[in-house]
Amino acid sequence: MEEKKSNGLAIASLVLGIVAILFNFIGLGIVGLVLGIVGIVLGVMAKKKNPTGMATAGLVLSIIGTVLCALILIACAACVGAAGCASTSLY
């Protein structure tokens, strides 16, 4: 029988992608952004070492988490900027 090797980098990338997405929903976008970037790096390394479905899933989830974090941070910055402009233009 052939023994299956587990790819630790792929598992780490998968977990980091999931955690990055979860951090978006609890309001820790900066932490999610950092974890998503680390997950992307680990996912790319895992795909080069052993291209499996888990490596691909980790890479995709990390990319989704990173993009989602970036969009939420940009939206928050735009809202704060708009609120600042609205409060100064009253007088």
Buried (B, 14 or more C-beta within 10 A) or exposed (E): EEEEEEBEBBBBBBBBBBBBBEBBEEEBBEBBBBBBBBBBBBBBBBBEEBEBEBBBBBBBBBBBBBEBBBEBBEEEEEEEEEEEEEEEEEE
